[in-house]
């Protein structure tokens, strides 16, 4: 290796040794960032708190960061926000009371649709089987004369 290459390698090693390690994405972004993406903004209807461009939303996001930095648990902060702004701040209804219907109704609709489909398919296959048995002729004696008898009749006609 040349002297220039050795110097470049030494500088690179020194830079890597001196440079502080980059924080992991999960360390840089705590629960306050996740919560801002989960909560609906009380200032911008139909948008999450993270998407809302309002100054009040900026203030609320900063409040979330301060709460996280002070060590408050996320459940306690969420409960305080629901108390201040109501259930509309939650992106999904709570699975209790009337909000439980948001989880039960789709499951019941799926099960009912499956039952209707199963009954329909069962009736269609039963009708197809019945049509097939009616359309199939019963095993009966042949309607016309046999080959030997046919040859005899042809011979009789030719001899006349």
C-alpha positions in Angstrom: 0.0 0.0 0.0 1.3 3.5 -0.8 1.9 6.2 1.7 -1.2 8.1 0.4 -3.4 5.0 0.8 -2.1 4.5 4.3 -2.9 8.1 5.2 -6.4 7.8 3.8 -7.1 4.6 5.7 -5.7 6.1 8.9 -7.9 9.2 8.5 -11.0 7.1 7.8 -10.3 5.0 10.9 -9.8 8.1 13.0 -13.0 9.6 11.7 -15.0 6.4 12.5 -13.5 6.3 15.9 -14.2 9.9 16.7 -17.7 10.2 15.2 -20.5 9.5 17.7 -22.8 6.5 16.8 -26.0 7.5 15.0 -29.0 6.9 17.2 -31.4 4.2 16.2 -34.7 5.2 14.7 -36.6 3.8 17.7 -34.4 5.8 20.1 -35.0 9.0 18.2 -38.7 8.6 17.9 -40.5 7.5 21.1 -44.1 6.9 21.8 -45.0 10.5 21.3 -44.4 10.3 17.6 -46.4 7.1 17.3 -49.2 8.6 19.4 -49.3 11.7 17.1 -49.8 9.4 14.1 -52.6 7.4 15.9 -54.6 10.2 17.4 -57.1 12.2 15.3 -56.5 16.0 15.3 -59.2 18.0 17.2 -58.2 21.0 15.0 -58.2 19.4 11.5 -61.2 17.1 11.0 -60.3 13.9 9.2 -56.6 14.2 9.8 -54.3 12.7 12.3 -52.5 14.9 14.7 -49.2 14.4 12.9 -50.7 15.5 9.5 -52.5 18.6 10.9 -50.8 21.9 9.8 -52.5 23.9 12.5 -50.4 25.9 15.1 -52.6 24.4 17.9 -51.7 20.9 16.6 -48.0 21.9 16.7 -48.5 22.9 20.3 -50.3 19.6 21.1 -47.5 17.6 19.5 -44.9 19.5 21.5 -47.0 18.8 24.6 -46.8 15.1 23.8 -43.0 15.2 23.5 -42.8 17.0 26.8 -45.0 14.4 28.4 -42.8 11.6 27.0 -39.6 13.3 28.2 -41.1 13.7 31.7 -41.6 10.0 31.8 -45.4 9.8 31.8 -46.9 6.5 30.5 -48.6 6.6 27.2 -51.9 5.3 28.6 -52.1 8.1 31.1 -51.5 10.7 28.4 -54.0 9.1 26.1 -56.6 9.1 28.9 -56.0 12.8 29.6 -56.4 13.6 25.9 -59.7 11.7 25.7 -60.9 13.5 28.8 -60.0 16.9 27.3 -61.2 16.3 23.7 -63.6 13.3 23.9 -63.6 9.9 22.2 -63.3 11.7 18.7 -59.6 12.0 19.2 -59.2 8.2 19.1 -58.7 6.8 15.6 -60.5 3.7 16.5 -63.4 3.3 19.0 -62.9 1.7 22.3 -64.0 -1.9 22.5 -66.5 -1.2 25.2 -70.1 -0.1 25.2 -71.4 1.1 21.9 -67.9 1.2 20.4 -67.8 -2.6 20.7 -70.3 -2.7 17.9 -67.6 -1.5 15.5 -65.8 -4.7 16.1 -68.7 -7.1 16.4 -70.9 -6.0 13.4 -68.2 -6.7 10.7 -67.6 -10.2 12.1 -71.3 -11.0 12.3 -71.7 -9.7 8.7 -68.9 -11.9 7.5 -70.3 -15.0 9.2 -73.8 -14.3 7.9 -72.5 -13.8 4.4 -70.6 -17.1 4.6 -73.8 -18.8 5.8 -75.8 -17.4 2.9 -73.1 -18.4 0.4 -73.0 -22.0 1.9 -76.8 -22.4 1.7 -76.8 -21.0 -1.9 -74.1 -23.4 -3.0 -75.7 -26.3 -1.3 -79.1 -25.7 -2.9 -77.5 -25.3 -6.4 -75.6 -28.5 -6.1 -78.7 -30.4 -4.8 -80.7 -29.0 -7.8 -78.0 -30.0 -10.2 -78.0 -33.5 -8.8 -81.8 -33.7 -9.1 -81.7 -32.5 -12.7 -79.0 -35.0 -13.6 -81.0 -37.9 -12.2 -84.2 -36.8 -14.0 -82.4 -36.2 -17.3 -80.6 -39.5 -17.2 -82.7 -42.2 -18.9 -83.4 -45.3 -16.9 -81.7 -48.5 -17.9 -84.4 -50.1 -20.1 -84.6 -52.7 -22.9 -83.5 -51.4 -26.2 -86.3 -49.8 -28.2 -85.4 -51.2 -31.6 -84.8 -54.7 -33.0 -81.5 -56.5 -32.5 -78.8 -56.8 -35.2 -79.6 -60.4 -36.1 -83.3 -59.6 -36.4 -82.5 -56.5 -38.5 -80.4 -58.6 -40.9 -83.3 -61.1 -41.3 -85.8 -58.3 -42.0 -83.4 -56.8 -44.6 -82.9 -60.2 -46.3 -86.7 -60.8 -46.4 -87.2 -57.4 -48.1 -84.5 -58.0 -50.6 -85.8 -61.4 -51.5 -89.2 -60.0 -52.5 
